[in-house]
């Protein structure tokens, strides 16, 4: 029983060592649900709250050398947004790179993210998450983070659980990865020039994400060897005590 307890304790220690981040050299399903995500339609009198159903992408991880992991999207899925002025439109995530550090802080950049509308073609489904038009324009993709981002945000002002107004310079804050592998990540920016009438439209996206491991991670060989050695020494010691008693 003591041997079993020792082995379990060693495995528990190994498991807890990465409790706030993901395991390296593994694959996960990363599920995405929006929470308060929306776009400010520049030429409309009203505002639109866009809600995407849950989506799942697959990622693979590697050690980042600092106690966390880097990850890369290995298979993507469509995200359907509803309630827009032109009906449904689909965001297609065709790739992405990210990191989860040792403290569970997340950064994720969906690269080459494109879209297609139900009624309006957007210049051949261009990449939209590049802001090359605002005063702080960049030709880089806009990232998600578990930290904070400041932009317009569509919020609930009368406590009825329905978003009903935009606040300018409002800070949206994400949450780090918890021990159940859940987190909130945010992204904020302006739609780039490829989007015709939507150019320079402010948007804030808030995603609730969760990770589910799809491949087993072997306990490092050193842990098993160390545990086996201790169990072996315990068994030898017990055998010798038994022999001594018998000889007496």
N, C-alpha and C positions, 0 to 999 in steps of 0.2 A: 504493500500500500504506500509505504514511504517513497519507494522508487517511482511509482506512478505519480505521486504528488509532486516530486521533484521534476519529472519530465513535463508535467502540465504547467508547472511554474515557469520553467524555461520557455515553453511555447508562448505563455501569456506575456512574458517580458518581451519576447521577440515581436509579438503582435502589437503591443502597446507602443513600441518605439516609433511607429509611424501613424499614430492615431489621428493626427491633425492634417495629414496630407494623404496623397495616394501612394500606392506601392509602385516602385519602378519595374520595368520589364513586364508589364501587365497590359491587359486590354479591359476597357470599361465601356458600358453604354452610358452616355451622358444625355439625360432627358431634360427637356427645356419647356417651361411654361411661362408665358408672359404675365407680368403683374404691374399694371399701370402703364404699359408701353403705348406710345401714341406719337402721331406726327401732327404738327401744326400746319394745316393747309393754308398757304399764304394768301390765296385769292378767294377763300370762302369766308362767309360771315360766321359760320359755326366752326366747331372744333370736333375732331374725330378721335375716339378712343379705339385703337386697333388691338384686337385680342387674337392671339394665335393659339390654336389647340396644341396640346403637348406633342413634342417632336423628339426624336431620338437620333443622335449621331453616335458613331463608334470612334473611340480613340485608343491609341497605344501610347504607353508611357516609357520614359527613360530617365535615369538618374541625372539630376542637374548638378551634382557635385557639391550641393550646399544643404543637403537634408530634405530637399523637395524633389519634384519631378517636372520634366518638360513633357508636353503631350502634343500629338499630331492627330488630326482627323483622318481616319482611314475609310470611313464611309459616311455619306451625308444623307440628309432627307429634306423634303420640302416643308416649309412653314407657311401655313395658310392664314393670312390676315383678313379679318372681316370688318364690316362697318365703315369702309372707306367711301369717299364720294363716287368712285367708279366701280363699286361692287367689290368682289373679292380680288385680292392679288396674292401671288405666291412668291415668297422669298426662298431662293434655292442656295443653300450653303454648299459651295463646291470645294471647300477646304478650310483649313484653319490651324493655327498654332497657338499654344498656350503654355502656362506654367502654374503649378501649385507649389508654393514654397513650404518650408518646414512648419510655418505657423498657420497654414491654410489659406493664405492670401492668394487670390486667383487673378491672372490676366489672360485674356483670350482674344485673339484677333481673327475674325472670320474673313478670310482672304477671298477675293473674287466673288463676293456675294452679289447675286443678280436677282432680278425680279421680273415678273410678267403679270400684266393686269387683265382683268376679265373683259373690259370693254376698250381700253386704250393701250396701244403698243407704246412702250417707252423706249423708243430709239433702238429697237432690237434687244430688249432686256439687258440694259447696261449695268455695270457695277454701280451701286448707289452709295455704298458706305465709304466714299472718298470725298472729303470736303476740300474742293479746290476753288471755292468762291467766297468764303467768309473772310473778314479781316485777318484772321489767324489761319488762313488757308494752308492746307497740306495735301500732298499727293499720296500720303500714306493712308492705309485703311484705318478706320476708327475702331479702337479696341474696347472690349468690355473689361471691367475690373470689379473686384469685391470692395474697392475703396469708394471714393466719392467723386461725382462729376456734377458740374454746375451748368445748367441750361434751362430752357423752358421745360416745365413738367405739368402734365394734366392731372389735377388732383381733386379730391373730394373736399368741398369747403363747408358742407352743411350736415356732415355725419350721417349721410343716408346710404353710404357704400357705393355711390355712383359718382364717377369723376365728372365734374361739371365746369371747371374753369382752368385756364392756364395761368401759371405764375412764372414771371420772368426771373431769371437768375435764381432759380430754385435749385437746391442741392439734393440730388438723389444719391443715396448711400447704400452700398451693397454690404453683404455680411460674409465673413470668412467661412471656410468649410468647417462643419461641425463633425462630431464623431460618428454621425449617421451618414456622412458624406453628402450633406445638403448645403447649399450656399445660395446667396443672391448676388448677381453681378449686374452692373449697369453700364450703359453706353450713351453718350450724348454728342450731338454734332449737327451739322447742316448738310443736306443732300447736295451732291455735287452737280457739275454743269451738264452731265450726260442725261439729266432727267427733265429736260425741256421746261414745262411750266412749273415743275416742282423744285426748280433750282433754288438753293439757299433756304429751303424749308427746314425749320428747326425740328429736331426729333429727340426724344428721350426714350430709351428702351430699358426696361427692368425685367430681367429674367430670373426666375427661380430655377435653379439647376440641381440635379442630383445624379450621383454616380453609382453605378452597379457593376461590380467586377464580373467579367465574363470569362476570365481565365484564372486558374489557381496559381498562387505564388508559392513556390517551394520555400520552406524554411532554409536559410543559408546553411551550407554544409558544416561550417564552423560551429553553429549552434548545436546541430545534431551530434557532432564529434565530441564537443564539450560535454553535452548531456550524457552521451553514452559512456564517456570516460568516468564521470562522477558516479553513474549508476554501477559501472564495473567495479570501481574502487569500493563502493558501499557493499557490493556483493562479496568481494574478496574479504573485506574486513569482517563481515558477518560469518563467512565460512571459517575464518581463522578462529573467531571466538567460539564457534561450535566445536571445532577440533580440540581447542584447549580444554573446554569443559569435558569433552569425551575422554581425553587423556587423563584427566584428574580422577 
